[in-house]
Amino acid sequence: MIRNHIAQPAPGIALCTAIAFAAMGLQRIEEHWTGRPWIEALVIAILLGTILRTLWTPDRRWVSGIGFSAKTLLEFAVMLLGASISFQAVLDAGLGLILGIAIVVAVSITASYGLGRMLGLPKRMAVLVACGNAICGNSAIAAVAPVIGAKPADVASSIAFTAVLGVIVVLALPLLVPLLGLSMTQYGVLAGLTVYAVPQVLAATVPVSLVSTQLGTLVKLVRVLMLGPVVIALSVVTGRQAEGPKPSLALNRLVPWFIVGFLILALLRSLGAIPEAMLQIVMPVATFLTIIAMAALGLGVDLKVLGHVGGRVTLAVSLSLLVLIAISLGLIRLLGIA
């Protein structure tokens, strides 16, 4: 009985894992030829899964494992991310900077969500686009998805269009230095507040100046740390909306198990109970599990559905980014950063 229970999802998990390995291999090839991962393995896994799903419809033998990979493995990966969060690192960044970044994230999420809904995006997809834009792109979308119960097609389309725009931002953002007369310090803050991923911040700032790189990386890391509070807030809101006649069930939905685990690991990390050596193991595992989950999400995507929302998602992501840049420039002026 136990053997059957374990074996049932095995084929689907193996399939998603194989796609994840293929995606990581393609990223390595990409890095070898271009020097940087323009398209991350996480995005490649979604694309490979979507292509395979377009050419082939999985039967019942595969469905269980694909569903397990898309939900449970992703939740476990989100929990492991807590091990990389140090509350002390947040405090060391300075309360003024933290407050400013938190305001930018909050206003950006609100504005992006409003734009998404105005353009006719479903609520969950609008939330995904808003969080991806305001915090850290693909990682934020992947972390928020299980909390709000997002559909695979919503996650795949949000990540796909955010990834494309992320590359465009890296290439175009340095042009704002001469256009707006930004100092190296101002540009570093702007890059940290707007670029989606930490490696992309480096790509956008290293060609400009060392000061921009250092400050941009610091601001970006603090911005990434905002993911924890946002995920917890969405968890509470989602749990309240799902409350029913069973109090115990409502309480269980209020804070999912993986969010509790996330907070516990973050606390242990802050107390120094998780050494750097262990972190070097935990974080690659979390990344690999996320890639497997993205492959599973890709396997659940219908390209026809993706095509129907493509234009609206592209417009929502683009407008949201412009709003984020405007808010970030406003903060720079408000704080008097020279």
C-alpha positions in Angstrom: 0.0 0.0 0.0 2.8 2.5 1.0 4.9 1.4 -2.0 2.0 2.1 -4.4 1.4 5.5 -2.7 5.1 6.4 -3.3 5.3 5.0 -6.8 2.2 6.7 -8.1 3.7 10.2 -8.4 7.2 8.9 -9.4 6.8 9.0 -13.2 5.6 12.6 -13.2 8.3 13.7 -10.7 10.9 12.0 -12.8 9.7 13.7 -16.0 9.8 17.2 -14.3 13.2 16.4 -12.9 14.5 15.4 -16.4 13.2 18.7 -17.8 14.8 20.6 -14.9 18.2 19.0 -15.7 17.8 19.8 -19.4 17.0 23.5 -18.5 20.0 23.7 -16.3 22.2 22.2 -19.0 20.9 24.8 -21.5 21.6 27.6 -19.1 25.2 26.4 -18.8 25.6 26.4 -22.5 24.1 29.8 -22.7 26.6 31.1 -20.0 29.5 29.5 -21.9 28.6 31.3 -25.1 27.4 34.6 -23.9 29.1 35.0 -20.5 25.8 35.4 -18.6 22.4 33.6 -18.1 20.2 35.9 -20.2 17.4 33.3 -19.9 17.5 31.5 -16.5 17.0 27.8 -16.1 13.7 28.6 -14.3 12.3 30.2 -17.4 13.8 27.5 -19.7 12.1 24.8 -17.7 8.7 26.5 -18.2 9.3 26.8 -21.9 10.4 23.2 -22.3 7.5 22.0 -20.2 5.1 24.1 -22.3 6.5 22.8 -25.6 6.3 19.2 -24.4 2.7 19.7 -23.3 1.8 21.2 -26.7 3.2 18.2 -28.5 2.0 15.5 -26.0 -0.9 15.2 -23.5 0.2 13.3 -20.3 -2.1 10.5 -19.3 -3.1 9.5 -15.8 0.2 7.8 -15.1 2.0 11.2 -15.2 -0.6 13.6 -13.8 -0.1 12.8 -10.1 3.6 13.5 -10.1 3.3 16.6 -12.2 0.8 18.0 -9.7 3.0 17.1 -6.8 5.9 18.8 -8.3 4.0 21.9 -9.2 2.5 22.3 -5.7 4.3 20.5 -2.9 7.9 20.8 -4.2 7.3 24.5 -4.9 6.0 25.0 -1.4 9.0 23.2 0.1 11.4 25.4 -2.0 9.7 28.5 -0.7 10.1 27.3 2.8 13.9 26.7 2.3 14.3 30.3 1.1 13.8 31.3 4.7 17.3 30.0 5.4 18.8 32.8 3.3 17.0 35.6 5.2 18.8 37.3 8.1 16.8 39.8 10.1 20.1 41.3 11.2 21.1 42.0 7.6 17.9 44.0 7.2 18.6 46.1 10.3 22.2 46.7 9.1 20.9 48.3 5.9 19.5 51.2 7.9 15.9 51.9 8.9 15.6 54.9 6.5 16.6 52.8 3.5 14.3 49.9 4.6 11.4 52.2 5.0 11.9 53.8 1.6 12.2 50.4 -0.2 9.2 49.1 1.6 7.2 52.1 0.5 8.3 51.6 -3.1 7.4 47.9 -3.0 4.0 48.6 -1.4 3.1 51.4 -3.8 4.4 49.5 -6.8 2.4 46.3 -5.9 -0.8 48.4 -5.5 -0.3 50.3 -8.7 0.6 47.2 -10.7 -2.3 45.2 -9.4 -4.7 48.1 -10.3 -3.2 48.3 -13.8 -3.6 44.6 -14.3 -7.2 44.6 -13.2 -7.9 47.6 -15.5 -6.5 45.7 -18.4 -8.8 42.7 -17.6 -6.3 40.3 -16.0 -7.7 37.8 -13.6 -7.1 38.7 -9.9 -4.5 36.0 -9.3 -2.5 36.8 -12.4 -2.6 40.5 -11.5 -1.2 39.7 -8.1 1.6 37.6 -9.7 2.5 40.4 -12.2 2.5 43.0 -9.4 4.7 41.0 -7.0 7.1 40.0 -9.8 7.5 43.6 -10.9 7.8 45.1 -7.4 10.1 42.6 -5.7 12.3 40.1 -7.7 10.7 38.9 -10.9 10.6 35.2 -11.3 11.4 34.3 -7.7 8.6 36.4 -6.3 6.1 35.0 -8.8 7.2 31.4 -7.9 6.9 32.2 -4.1 3.6 33.9 -4.3 1.9 31.4 -6.6 1.2 28.6 -4.1 0.0 31.1 -1.5 -2.7 32.6 -3.7 -3.5 29.3 -5.5 -2.5 30.6 -8.9 -3.1 28.5 -12.0 -0.1 27.0 -13.9 -1.0 29.1 -17.0 -1.1 32.3 -14.9 2.3 31.5 -13.4 3.9 30.5 -16.8 2.7 33.6 -18.6 3.7 36.0 -15.8 7.2 34.5 -15.6 7.6 34.3 -19.4 6.8 38.0 -20.0 8.6 39.2 -16.9 11.7 37.4 -18.0 11.7 39.0 -21.4 11.2 42.4 -20.0 13.9 41.8 -17.4 16.5 41.4 -20.2 15.3 44.6 -21.9 15.6 46.5 -18.7 19.2 45.4 -18.2 20.1 46.6 -21.7 18.1 49.9 -21.6 18.4 51.1 -18.0 22.0 52.5 -18.3 20.7 54.8 -21.0 18.8 56.8 -18.3 22.1 58.0 -16.8 22.8 60.5 -19.5 19.1 61.1 -20.4 18.2 62.0 -16.8 21.6 63.3 -15.7 21.8 60.6 -12.9 24.8 60.4 -10.6 26.5 57.1 -10.1 24.9 56.9 -6.6 21.4 57.7 -8.0 21.8 55.2 -10.8 22.8 52.5 -8.3 19.7 53.1 -6.2 17.5 53.1 -9.3 18.9 49.8 -10.6 18.5 48.2 -7.2 14.9 49.3 -7.0 13.9 48.4 -10.5 15.9 45.5 -11.9 14.3 42.1 -11.2 17.2 39.7 -10.3 20.5 40.2 -8.4 22.6 39.0 -11.3 20.7 41.4 -13.6 21.6 44.2 -11.2 25.3 43.4 -11.7 24.8 43.3 -15.5 23.1 46.7 -15.4 25.6 48.4 -13.1 29.0 46.9 -13.7 29.4 48.7 -17.0 28.5 52.0 -15.4 30.6 52.2 -12.2 31.8 50.4 -9.1 29.7 52.7 -6.9 26.6 51.9 -8.8 27.3 48.2 -8.5 27.9 48.2 -4.8 24.9 50.4 -4.0 22.6 48.7 -6.5 23.4 45.3 -5.1 22.7 46.4 -1.5 19.4 48.0 -2.4 18.4 45.0 -4.4 19.1 42.6 -1.5 17.0 44.7 0.8 14.3 44.7 -1.8 14.4 40.9 -2.1 13.9 40.7 1.7 10.6 42.4 1.3 9.3 39.1 -0.3 8.9 37.5 3.1 6.5 40.2 4.5 4.6 40.3 1.2 4.1 36.5 1.1 3.0 36.5 4.7 0.5 39.3 4.1 -0.9 37.6 1.1 -1.2 34.4 3.1 -3.2 36.2 5.8 -5.5 37.9 3.2 -6.1 34.7 1.3 -6.8 32.8 4.5 -9.4 35.3 5.6 -11.1 35.2 2.3 -11.3 31.4 2.5 -12.7 31.3 6.0 -15.6 28.9 6.3 -17.8 27.3 9.0 -14.8 25.2 10.3 -12.6 27.5 12.5 -9.7 25.0 12.5 -9.7 24.8 8.7 -9.7 28.6 8.5 -6.8 28.9 10.9 -4.8 26.3 9.0 -5.4 28.2 5.7 -4.5 31.5 7.4 -0.7 30.7 7.6 0.2 27.7 5.4 2.8 25.2 6.7 5.6 26.4 4.3 5.2 30.0 5.5 5.6 28.8 9.1 8.7 26.9 8.0 10.0 29.9 6.2 9.7 32.1 9.3 11.4 29.4 11.5 14.3 29.0 9.1 14.7 32.8 8.9 14.8 33.0 12.7 17.3 30.3 12.9 19.4 32.0 10.3 19.2 35.3 12.2 20.3 33.6 15.4 23.3 32.1 13.7 22.0 28.5 14.0 22.4 27.9 10.2 26.0 28.1 9.3 27.3 29.3 5.9 28.4 25.8 4.9 24.8 24.5 5.3 23.5 27.4 3.4 25.7 26.5 0.5 23.7 23.2 0.4 20.2 24.4 1.2 20.0 27.2 -1.4 21.0 25.1 -4.4 18.4 22.5 -3.3 15.8 25.2 -3.1 16.7 26.5 -6.5 16.6 23.0 -8.1 13.2 22.3 -6.5 11.9 25.5 -7.9 13.1 24.6 -11.4 11.4 21.2 -11.1 8.2 23.0 -10.1 8.5 25.4 -13.0 8.8 22.4 -15.4 5.6 21.0 -13.8 3.8 24.3 -14.3 4.9 24.4 -17.9 3.4 20.9 -18.4 0.1 22.3 -17.3 0.0 25.2 -19.7 -2.3 25.4 -22.8 -0.6 27.6 -25.3 -4.0 28.7 -26.7 -4.8 30.1 -23.2 -1.4 31.8 -23.0 -2.0 33.4 -26.4 -5.3 34.9 -25.3 -3.8 36.7 -22.4 -0.4 37.5 -23.9 -1.1 41.0 -25.1 -2.7 42.1 -21.9 0.1 40.5 -19.7 2.8 42.2 -21.8 1.1 45.6 -21.5 0.5 45.1 -17.7 4.1 44.1 -17.1 5.4 47.0 -19.2 3.2 49.7 -17.6 4.0 48.3 -14.2 7.7 48.6 -14.8 7.3 52.2 -16.0 5.4 53.0 -12.8 8.1 51.3 -10.7 10.8 53.4 -12.4 8.8 56.6 -11.8 8.2 55.8 -8.1 11.9 54.9 -7.7 13.0 58.2 -9.2 10.5 60.0 -6.9 12.1 58.3 -3.9 15.6 59.3 -5.0 14.5 62.9 -5.3 12.5 62.8 -2.1 15.5 61.5 -0.1 17.8 63.9 -1.7 20.2 61.3 -2.9 23.0 63.0 -4.8 
